[in-house]
Amino acid sequence: MPTAPQTTDELYEALQANQRRPYGRTRTVKAEELVDAAERFEETLPLVRALLELQEAYTYGSEPRKSPVAFARLLTLFDEQPDVFEENLRHLVFWRFKWVAAALRALPEIPLTSLRQWLTEMRERYEKAGLGLQPYYGQAYRLAAHVGEDEALAFELWAGRTRTRLSDCEACEIGERALYHLAAGDDERALGTWEPVLAGKESCQEEPARSIAHALLPLLRAGHTDRARESHLAGYRGCRRNPSMSGEVGRHLEFCALTGNEARGLELLAENRNLFDEVDSPLELLDFLTGVEVLLRRVEQLGHGELPAAGFPGRTWTVSGLRAEVHGRADDLAARFDARNGTTAHTESRSTRLDRAPLLEALELTLRTRHLDEVAPGAPVVAPAARTAPDLPEPLPELIARARALDERGHPDARACWTELRTRVTARGYTHPDDPAVGPLARLRADLLADEASRLGERDDFTGAAALYEEAAGLYDDAGTPAHAALARAHALLATAEIPPRTSAPAGSGTTPRGPADGPDDTPAEVAALTAAHAAMVRLHAESPGLAPYQEARLLRLRATALGLRLQASGSDGHVAAVLDEVGLLHDFATRHDVTGQIAGALILRASTFALSGDLPAAVAETDALLDRLNAHGPAWHLPRALGLRARLRLGAQDAEGAHADLGEALRLAADWPADAVDTARLHGDLAEACLRLGRPDEALRHLTRSAELNLRRGDRFDAYCAYSNAATLSLDLGRVEDCIALLDSLLAEPDVAAGEPNDRLVAQLRLTRARALRAGEDLKAATAEFLALAAESAGWDDDPGSHAVIAAETAVLLAEADEFDRAREAADQALAAHARDPRHEALSNCLRELARLQARQQGADGLAGALAFLADAGRVADGARTAGYEAHGRSLDSALAYEYGRVHAYADAYEEALAALEKALALLGEPGPDSDRAGEWAECVRFAAAMEGIYLERPAPALARLDAAVSRLTALGHTDETEPLTSLADRLRDEE
């Protein structure tokens, strides 16, 4: 354990370190320890500073009972040794009279007379010290508002007075004035008063988060739904899990309950479960619990009282059970405050909140809209009814017969039949019909296992699928249906071949990883497995007489699929002919026996094979022929997939408009079929890509989130999280920072994501995007903490050093923005070491140049050496890129580096060196042409060079010549927008001549 500070310097360092901790129990306990340590010193000042830190920890850690005790000790020292308190400390003592007043109001056991006596002492001390009384009247108004008596008079006495140095900050006073108007029922005036805070013009440690929480419902009532939504996202992040703002958290829960976002409310409640245990302020707790009860009451009214809910520690809770507990505790608190105050203000305020009806049926708050049906643990996500479910026969024999008949045709409605049968068969007391047409129970169980295996395969759980198919085959054998058994074994062979080879051993396992070339003759393992599976299926086919036509066609389809997957895995032209041969066998057989679904399947496989081989014209022709046949002969459920295939081909041919049209039609047709049968999730994902290429990012965002939702509904969580990850990145690119953070917070709170189950790299990507969003939202402290954590974790990614290079580089930039250049240098060195193993030329170059700019800008000439070291590293990265033949997607690494040399020297007042570097940058860029996308970069270099020359080196003539020539050239080329900053600088130089 760390030892207590032995010197005052160590104590002050420990106090500063503690001030960097978030408010909460850890910070408070440490503050208490530091007070104990300070008491050992003979000097009084260390104890004063330690007590100030302790009172702050109590105040913002929601422990109002202890705050006055700490202040009493501080006030005694102030009275006994006033000379110890220099001007700043004296100011803090008088400021904190207000903190004690707030703490006493929050405790119902403190008599009203004691609260008034404290305000009297505050007034007397302020008057004795010659201080203005506006802060005193502010506290008097707050007490009046709390009690519910004489508020108007108290408000006028406070609001009409001139502010002093000890007045609350402008943002806090605006919030109080707005709450006064809100309590009077004047939403419009309240919102007008709040505007400077809500618009971000006035802020402090607690604002605008506190005001936002109270403004949410007035914004809705005034019709400002979009602003209410945006404010909820931004404001909630400012108060979540914070004990001293638990009341504001309760307001956000209430907002969710009244806007049709009850599921999000339960999610936020779970995220703030710590508040049930950590809030020691009865007044804050009353506000929080009332918001909680509004939410729980609404969920219960909607018929979901049995859902689990996060609540008081020590037991598990349902919504109904927690609501009853919260109701009792909150009622008791309100009654205690009213008894102390001699009014009914708190009981009435609470009743008003609880009786408020929903303001909107549904307001889409986040990119991930959830419903209460999706909250129950283990419950399947309920999809909206996009189509009418098929009517299922009531008698069991008819249902079984229908399921098998539909399954033979490959009809999507077979799934609904199997689902219903699974429910009936697993029900207690199930009796299997004694009907020869139905067959034995073993066959029905095998049918159900085969259906379940098919679903697992669609979710890429090939291990589970293979096991179930093998089990089904055994049951088919027991039932005396060898043809069905053979088909199940063929499915098992393919599923087994699709199990990904293990390419790395678990850390510390001591085993040797099986690489991607474990097959004979260095054949990749996946290719070898698929080749073997195909050969086994051919043998199985030969050994299985008596197959019905639909079974034989399905087995031929499996054979062709195995070879198609082999081609996809190998990319070898030598594998194309074998696939086309198998597809030909399937097509001929299906045509001869009129197996309509497999004819379409053969055409889809043929088109896909041409696409994989790179023959796009042939693939398009085959797809067109496929669509013609489907439109003429069916089956109709293949149309959405076929249109999706043609759309992907069109995307490959850069025909985004055509792809968009095909995918729109595919989705229209897909509405007639179950989403998983026609892979609607993929259609939405592909449509998102088409929208992005057409410059429609908002439409793309909608399709990405829809794709994710559909993947979740069918249990494909990995693909769902990938789609959500792409949606988060896109929303960040669109500047929708709070949408991005809210979406990622929701995903990262999922139990399987928190455990890293879907994929640890996917989880890391979600966290990385969130860290970037936090940075974009200017929450640099939280962003830096997340980047540092990710950099530490990614350092162990021996199989992916390139990702660590990018993360470490971005971490270095954030550290530099916080003026921690030594730590930034360390992070940059880690990035460079990882880059040496797996180059990330452009990302590293960009970050190193930014590091140089930050150090030179913030340290001037003193930081020049460090900045130049970063640029030297960037130069080596650019050299490596040039050697590797790498072409940057953005600016040229060399010209960008030369420009940064110019900027760094300019920050260090080395203007000649800056001008020389900019001349080099211009030479590397070359003069722009008519279609040059570098015109803006070239114009900026000219402007910067002219500024160095004309302003800092005081050589206006050559600078003006440079500018005039550049303006003439840009104008002649049609780049008129780029001339404006050059013309402006030229005008300034001429004015100064």
C-alpha positions, -999 to 999 in steps of 0.1 A, spaced: 0 0 0 12 35 -7 26 53 23 11 86 37 28 118 25 58 126 46 63 162 34 40 190 26 52 188 -11 42 152 -12 8 161 4 2 188 -22 11 164 -50 -13 138 -36 -41 165 -33 -35 174 -70 -36 137 -80 -68 132 -61 -84 162 -78 -80 145 -111 -101 115 -99 -138 115 -107 -161 123 -78 -172 93 -59 -162 70 -30 -126 64 -41 -119 101 -43 -137 108 -10 -118 80 9 -85 93 -4 -95 129 7 -102 117 42 -68 100 43 -51 131 32 -68 151 60 -55 126 85 -20 130 70 -22 168 70 -30 169 107 5 155 114 22 186 101 28 216 124 17 240 97 -20 249 93 -20 255 56 -17 219 45 -47 210 67 -67 239 52 -61 227 17 -69 191 26 -101 201 43 -111 221 12 -105 190 -10 -125 169 15 -155 192 15 -155 193 -23 -154 155 -24 -183 153 0 -203 179 -19 -199 164 -54 -199 129 -41 -235 134 -28 -227 132 9 -244 163 23 -243 150 59 -205 152 60 -199 184 40 -210 208 69 -187 189 93 -157 195 71 -166 231 67 -171 236 104 -134 226 110 -124 249 82 -143 278 96 -128 273 130 -93 275 115 -104 306 96 -116 323 128 -86 312 148 -58 318 122 -71 342 96 -36 351 85 -32 316 70 -59 323 45 -46 343 16 -70 360 -7 -79 329 -28 -84 307 3 -105 334 19 -127 336 -12 -132 298 -11 -143 299 25 -170 325 18 -180 307 -14 -186 275 5 -212 290 28 -235 283 -1 -224 246 -3 -234 242 34 -267 259 28 -274 234 0 -263 204 21 -286 214 50 -316 218 26 -310 182 14 -313 167 49 -349 164 62 -337 158 97 -323 193 99 -349 216 113 -361 246 92 -350 269 120 -315 256 117 -315 263 79 -326 298 86 -300 303 113 -273 292 89 -285 318 63 -285 344 91 -248 335 99 -239 337 63 -255 372 60 -237 384 91 -203 372 80 -207 386 45 -217 420 60 -188 420 84 -164 412 56 -179 440 34 -192 415 8 -223 420 -14 -254 401 -3 -266 389 -37 -252 354 -29 -271 354 4 -304 363 -13 -297 336 -38 -296 310 -10 -327 325 6 -346 322 -27 -335 285 -30 -348 278 5 -381 295 -3 -384 275 -35 -376 243 -16 -402 249 11 -428 262 -14 -436 295 3 -430 331 -6 -410 322 -37 -420 352 -58 -408 377 -31 -376 358 -25 -370 356 -63 -373 393 -67 -350 401 -38 -324 379 -54 -328 383 -92 -329 421 -90 -296 425 -73 -262 430 -89 -240 400 -91 -207 399 -71 -175 378 -72 -192 353 -48 -224 349 -69 -230 316 -85 -217 314 -121 -238 329 -148 -248 294 -161 -261 283 -127 -280 315 -121 -296 312 -155 -307 277 -146 -323 289 -113 -342 317 -130 -355 293 -157 -366 268 -130 -386 296 -113 -405 304 -146 -410 266 -152 -425 262 -117 -448 290 -126 -460 271 -156 -444 294 -182 -425 270 -205 -418 297 -231 -402 321 -207 -382 293 -191 -368 281 -224 -360 317 -234 -341 322 -201 -323 288 -205 -312 296 -241 -276 308 -234 -270 276 -214 -287 252 -238 -268 268 -267 -235 263 -249 -227 300 -245 -227 297 -207 -214 266 -189 -197 253 -158 -189 220 -141 -226 211 -138 -240 231 -167 -255 226 -192 -261 190 -180 -283 202 -151 -304 226 -171 -308 202 -200 -324 176 -177 -350 200 -166 -356 215 -201 -364 182 -219 -401 181 -212 -406 219 -218 -389 214 -252 -413 186 -261 -443 206 -250 -431 235 -271 -428 212 -302 -390 212 -303 -388 174 -306 -355 173 -325 -338 196 -300 -352 176 -271 -338 145 -286 -303 160 -292 -304 175 -257 -312 142 -241 -282 125 -258 -258 152 -249 -271 160 -215 -274 124 -203 -237 118 -210 -229 148 -187 -247 133 -157 -247 95 -159 -235 75 -130 -228 108 -111 -242 107 -76 -243 145 -73 -265 146 -104 -287 116 -97 -318 138 -98 -309 148 -134 -305 111 -143 -340 106 -130 -352 134 -153 -337 116 -183 -354 83 -172 -387 102 -170 -381 117 -205 -376 81 -219 -408 70 -202 -429 98 -217 -416 94 -253 -421 57 -260 -385 49 -251 -392 27 -221 -367 0 -232 -339 27 -234 -350 39 -200 -345 4 -185 -311 3 -202 -301 37 -187 -314 26 -153 -291 -4 -155 -262 18 -164 -269 39 -133 -275 11 -108 -247 25 -87 -269 55 -77 -292 33 -56 -262 27 -33 -240 58 -37 -265 87 -33 -264 98 3 -284 130 -3 -321 125 5 -331 154 -17 -311 140 -47 -324 105 -40 -360 118 -39 -356 134 -73 -339 103 -87 -364 78 -73 -393 98 -86 -379 97 -122 -373 59 -117 -409 54 -106 -422 73 -136 -403 49 -158 -412 17 -139 -449 28 -137 -450 33 -174 -434 -1 -181 -458 -18 -158 -488 -1 -175 -476 -15 -208 -479 -50 -193 -442 -57 -187 -440 -57 -149 -422 -91 -149 -392 -77 -167 -359 -76 -148 -348 -41 -135 -316 -28 -119 -324 -16 -84 -312 -15 -48 -283 -38 -41 -287 -71 -23 -314 -88 -44 -328 -91 -79 -357 -70 -89 -386 -71 -114 -401 -39 -127 -432 -44 -105 -412 -53 -74 -388 -24 -78 -417 1 -85 -434 -9 -52 -401 -5 -33 -393 28 -49 -428 41 -44 -426 35 -6 -392 50 -2 -399 81 -23 -432 87 -6 -415 85 27 -388 110 17 -413 135 3 -434 132 35 -403 138 56 -393 170 37 -429 183 38 -430 176 76 -398 195 81 -409 224 59 -445 225 71 -459 224 35 -469 198 9 -447 211 -19 -426 179 -24 -456 155 -22 -474 177 -48 -444 180 -71 -440 142 -70 -476 136 -77 -475 159 -107 -446 140 -122 -461 106 -115 -495 115 -130 -480 131 -162 -493 113 -194 -468 104 -222 -461 134 -244 -453 114 -275 -462 78 -285 -427 73 -300 -397 95 -304 -367 79 -320 -339 89 -296 -310 68 -309 -299 49 -339 -307 17 -321 -344 18 -313 -354 -10 -289 -387 -22 -276 -398 -38 -243 -403 -71 -260 -366 -72 -267 -355 -66 -231 -364 -100 -215 -333 -121 -209 -331 -149 -234 -362 -139 -252 -360 -137 -290 -362 -103 -305 -397 -98 -319 -397 -86 -354 -424 -63 -366 -451 -79 -387 -438 -71 -422 -461 -98 -437 -490 -119 -427 -479 -151 -410 -490 -182 -428 -521 -199 -415 -510 -231 -397 -532 -262 -396 -545 -270 -361 -544 -309 -363 -509 -322 -358 -508 -346 -387 -518 -319 -412 -492 -295 -398 -464 -321 -401 -475 -329 -437 -475 -293 -446 -441 -286 -431 -426 -315 -450 -443 -305 -483 -431 -269 -480 -396 -280 -470 -393 -302 -501 -400 -271 -523 -376 -250 -502 -406 -227 -494 -398 -200 -468 -430 -207 -449 -417 -241 -439 -398 -223 -411 -430 -212 -394 -443 -247 -395 -412 -262 -380 -412 -235 -353 -448 -243 -343 -440 -280 -344 -410 -275 -321 -433 -258 -296 -458 -286 -297 -433 -314 -295 -414 -300 -266 -446 -292 -246 -453 -313 -215 -476 -342 -222 -469 -343 -260 -483 -374 -276 -471 -384 -310 -498 -393 -335 -501 -430 -344 -504 -422 -381 -484 -440 -408 -484 -409 -429 -466 -390 -401 -441 -417 -393 -423 -423 -360 -413 -396 -335 -377 -402 -344 -383 -389 -379 -401 -358 -367 -373 -351 -342 -348 -355 -370 -367 -330 -392 -367 -305 -363 -329 -310 -358 -322 -305 -395 -342 -272 -394 -323 -260 -363 -290 -270 -379 -299 -250 -410 -306 -219 -389 -272 -223 -371 -254 -226 -405 -270 -193 -416 -255 -177 -385 -221 -192 -393 -222 -215 -364 -209 -244 -385 -197 -265 -356 -231 -266 -340 -248 -271 -374 -225 -301 -382 -233 -317 -349 -270 -313 -353 -270 -326 -389 -251 -357 -377 -276 -363 -349 -305 -359 -373 -289 -384 -397 -288 -410 -369 -325 -404 -361 -334 -407 -398 -316 -440 -398 -336 -451 -367 -368 -440 -384 -360 -461 -415 -355 -431 -439 -320 -436 -454 -325 -410 -481 -331 -383 -455 -301 -396 -435 -279 -393 -466 -290 -357 -472 -284 -348 -435 -249 -363 -437 -241 -343 -469 -251 -311 -450 -229 -322 -421 -200 -327 -445 -203 -291 -459 -208 -276 -425 -177 -293 -411 -157 -281 -441 -169 -245 -434 -156 -245 -398 -128 -219 -398 -93 -234 -393 -77 -224 -360 -50 -200 -370 -37 -190 -336 -34 -208 -302 -49 -193 -270 -23 -173 -251 -3 -195 -228 -17 -228 -242 17 -241 -253 2 -254 -286 15 -247 -320 -9 -227 -342 -22 -244 -373 -15 -220 -401 -35 -213 -433 -15 -239 -453 -20 -272 -434 -32 -292 -464 -11 -314 -487 12 -296 -511 8 -264 -491 -29 -262 -500 -47 -238 -477 -66 -257 -450 -100 -243 -460 -95 -252 -496 -83 -287 -487 -113 -292 -464 -138 -282 -491 -121 -304 -517 -124 -334 -493 -160 -326 -484 -169 -325 -521 -152 -358 -527 -171 -373 -497 -204 -360 -510 -198 -376 -544 -191 -409 -528 -222 -405 -505 -243 -397 -536 -231 -428 -553 -238 -450 -523 -273 -436 -517 -299 -451 -541 -335 -443 -538 -332 -405 -535 -363 -386 -544 -357 -360 -572 -359 -331 -548 -334 -349 -525 -310 -357 -553 -312 -321 -566 -305 -308 -531 -275 -331 -528 -262 -319 -562 -267 -283 -550 -246 -291 -519 -218 -305 -542 -218 -274 -563 -219 -252 -533 -188 -269 -518 -169 -262 -550 -182 -227 -552 -169 -220 -517 -136 -236 -526 -133 -211 -555 -142 -183 -532 -115 -194 -507 -87 -200 -533 -95 -174 -559 -79 -198 -584 -89 -198 -620 -82 -235 -620 -112 -241 -598 -138 -223 -620 -144 -251 -645 -152 -277 -618 -178 -254 -603 -195 -248 -637 -195 -285 -644 -213 -293 -611 -237 -264 -617 -244 -279 -651 -252 -313 -636 -276 -296 -611 -293 -275 -637 -298 -304 -661 -311 -327 -634 -335 -300 -619 -348 -292 -654 -354 -328 -663 -373 -334 -631 -389 -299 -629 -374 -290 -595 -381 -253 -599 -363 -241 -569 -331 -259 -578 -332 -246 -613 -331 -211 -599 -304 -222 -574 -282 -235 -603 -286 -202 -621 -277 -183 -590 -246 -204 -585 -236 -200 -622 -239 -162 -620 -219 -161 -587 -192 -183 -602 -187 -159 -631 -186 -130 -607 -160 -147 -585 -139 -155 -616 -139 -118 -626 -162 -122 -656 -187 -95 -647 -204 -93 -682 -211 -130 -681 -223 -127 -645 -247 -99 -654 -260 -118 -684 -266 -149 -662 -284 -128 -636 -306 -111 -662 -315 -146 -675 -322 -158 -639 -345 -128 -633 -364 -134 -665 -370 -170 -655 -380 -162 -620 -405 -136 -632 -419 -161 -656 -418 -194 -637 -408 -186 -601 -402 -194 -574 -410 -158 -563 -391 -160 -531 -358 -162 -550 -364 -128 -567 -351 -106 -538 -318 -126 -536 -314 -125 -574 -320 -87 -575 -295 -84 -546 -269 -104 -566 -274 -82 -597 -271 -51 -575 -238 -63 -561 -226 -69 -597 -236 -34 -606 -218 -20 -576 -187 -38 -588 -192 -21 -622 -196 13 -605 -233 15 -614 -246 27 -581 -278 41 -595 -287 7 -611 -277 -11 -578 -299 13 -558 -329 6 -581 -324 -32 -579 -321 -32 -541 -351 -10 -537 -371 -34 -557 -356 -64 -538 -367 -49 -505 -402 -43 -519 -405 -79 -529 -388 -92 -497 -417 -78 -476 -437 -107 -489 -414 -133 -473 -397 -139 -439 -367 -117 -435 -342 -145 -429 -355 -165 -459 -345 -137 -484 -316 -122 -463 -333 -88 -460 -305 -78 -436 -279 -81 -464 -302 -62 -488 -302 -33 -464 -265 -35 -460 -259 -35 -497 -283 -6 -502 -264 14 -476 -233 10 -497 -251 21 -528 -265 51 -510 -230 61 -498 -217 59 -534 -246 81 -545 -238 107 -518 -268 99 -496 -252 93 -462 -284 98 -441 -302 72 -462 -273 49 -459 -273 53 -421 -310 42 -419 -302 11 -440 -272 2 -419 -292 3 -386 -320 -16 -403 -296 -43 -414 -282 -45 -378 -317 -48 -363 -326 -77 -387 -294 -95 -380 -301 -93 -343 -336 -107 -348 -323 -138 -364 -296 -142 -338 -266 -132 -359 -251 -109 -333 -216 -106 -349 -230 -93 -382 -254 -71 -363 -226 -55 -343 -205 -51 -375 -234 -32 -391 -239 -11 -360 -201 -4 -359 -203 9 -395 -234 30 -386 -215 45 -357 -185 54 -379 -208 69 -405 -227 90 -379 -194 103 -366 -184 112 -402 -217 131 -405 -210 151 -374 -237 133 -354 -214 128 -324 -240 123 -297 -258 98 -319 -226 79 -323 -218 78 -286 -253 68 -276 -253 39 -301 -219 27 -289 -228 31 -253 -258 9 -259 -238 -18 -277 -210 -18 -252 -235 -23 -224 -247 -56 -239 -235 -85 -217 -219 -104 -245 -201 -74 -258 -189 -64 -223 -175 -99 -221 -158 -96 -255 -177 -127 -267 -186 -116 -303 -149 -109 -312 -124 -90 -291 -112 -70 -321 -148 -60 -329 -153 -48 -294 -121 -29 -296 -133 -13 -328 -165 -2 -311 -144 13 -283 -121 30 -307 -149 46 -326 -164 58 -293 -130 72 -282 -129 92 -315 -164 104 -310 -156 115 -274 -127 135 -288 -149 150 -315 -173 159 -288 -145 176 -269 -146 152 -239 -109 150 -241 -104 135 -206 -127 105 -213 -113 101 -248 -77 101 -236 -85 75 -209 -101 52 -235 -73 56 -260 -47 48 -233 -66 17 -224 -69 6 -260 -32 13 -267 -22 -9 -238 -45 -37 -249 -35 -35 -286 2 -37 -277 -4 -74 -272 -19 -80 -307 10 -98 -322 -11 -108 -352 -22 -72 -359 6 -47 -350 -8 -22 -377 -39 -16 -356 -18 -10 -326 3 15 -346 -28 36 -355 -42 35 -319 -9 44 -303 -4 72 -328 -39 87 -321 -32 83 -284 0 103 -288 -19 132 -304 -44 133 -276 -16 134 -250 0 162 -269 -32 181 -269 -31 179 -231 5 192 -232 19 158 -221 46 157 -247 69 132 -229 41 107 -228 31 116 -263 67 108 -274 65 74 -257 32 66 -274 46 77 -308 76 55 -304 53 25 -297 34 34 -329 66 36 -349 77 2 -336 44 -14 -346 44 4 -379 78 -12 -387 62 -46 -385 29 -37 -403 31 -4 -420 3 22 -417 21 49 -437 -6 75 -440 -20 73 -405 14 75 -389 25 104 -411 -6 123 -403 -3 118 -366 35 126 -365 29 158 -384 1 168 -360 24 160 -330 50 183 -344 25 211 -350 11 208 -315 45 209 -298 57 239 -319 24 258 -314 23 252 -277 60 256 -268 73 278 -296 111 279 -300 114 258 -268 95 230 -285 113 232 -319 137 203 -313 109 180 -302 87 190 -331 116 185 -356 121 150 -342 85 141 -349 89 155 -384 121 135 -389 101 104 -380 74 114 -405 101 118 -431 112 82 -426 76 70 -428 73 89 -461 105 73 -474 92 39 -465 59 46 -483 78 57 -514 100 26 -514 69 4 -509 51 21 -538 24 33 -515 1 61 -527 -17 82 -500 -55 85 -503 -53 121 -491 -25 146 -494 9 136 -507 30 126 -477 60 145 -490 43 178 -498 24 176 -466 56 170 -447 73 200 -463 43 222 -455 45 211 -418 82 219 -417 72 254 -428 45 257 -401 67 243 -373 95 268 -381 70 296 -383 57 288 -347 94 289 -336 99 323 -353 124 308 -377 108 325 -407 135 320 -433 135 283 -427 97 283 -428 98 300 -462 123 276 -476 102 246 -465 71 261 -481 90 267 -513 99 230 -513 62 221 -507 52 241 -537 78 225 -558 66 190 -548 29 199 -554 35 214 -589 12 240 -603 -25 230 -604 -44 221 -636 -80 226 -646 -92 195 -629 -67 194 -601 -80 184 -567 -48 199 -552 -57 234 -561 -68 242 -525 -36 227 -510 -14 246 -535 -33 279 -528 -28 274 -491 10 269 -496 11 301 -517 -8 320 -490 14 308 -462 46 315 -481 34 350 -490 26 356 -453 61 346 -442 76 367 -469 55 398 -468 45 400 -431 72 383 -410 102 388 -432 89 423 -443 94 417 -480 60 427 -494 70 431 -531 79 395 -538 50 384 -516 26 404 -537 41 392 -569 37 356 -557 0 362 -547 -9 380 -579 6 353 -601 -13 326 -581 -46 345 -583 -42 349 -621 -35 312 -626 -63 300 -603 -88 323 -619 -78 312 -654 -83 276 -644 -117 283 -628 -107 278 -592 -122 310 -581 -131 299 -545 -94 292 -538 -84 328 -547 -103 345 -519 -78 340 -491 -50 350 -515 -68 382 -525 -75 391 -489 -38 387 -479 -28 408 -509 -52 436 -499 -37 435 -464 -1 438 -477 -10 467 -500 -28 485 -471 4 482 -450 27 495 -477 
